[in-house]
Amino acid sequence: MKSIWTSLKRHKNLFLFITILFLFGFATGILFYFKQEPSIKETILLSMTNLFQENIFTIKNIFYHFIILLLICSTLFCFVGLPFLVFYIFFEGISIGFILPIFFSLYKINAIWYFLIYFLLVKFIFLFFLFLLFVKSVHYIKSYIICLKNKSYDFIKNLKFIFVFIILVLINDVFIYFLGNRLIIFILG
């Protein structure tokens, strides 16, 4: 835990940048929901009335996360992975921001409780790993550029950390699928 806190302090500018970007995406998602036509909002709300009666997080989510993170990792070599990761974190902010007003429309006063449970059990750890992956990707790009100049292979150490984060995200996804879904259905269903 101490090493995570030290890492957060040491890379506070990177974390600040990605947090601001995420919050901007979150605000964009809220605005995007309110810009929808009333008929579209009504259709969205009708499709989500039985939201917590069945699994929220499916096998498809695990597959999508794996493919997206593998794509990010494989494109880091050509310097496209980092902007793709930034866009993906921004998109996650949009999706969470879009969901928040839906929760308020469906659950009124209980929306904060429902959203908090959903966020903590489904999104929080995933976003934390994405933020850490962003920091490691920045370090990877820096070491990769230096290694290209020096014609060495030292960048592989940072690449190992990126693969570790991908594995941690997959473990988190499996945990959410098998336990998180049941907890959400039990608590909110």
Order of alpha helices (4+ residues) and beta strands (2+ residues): alpha-alpha-alpha-alpha-alpha-alpha-alpha-alpha-alpha
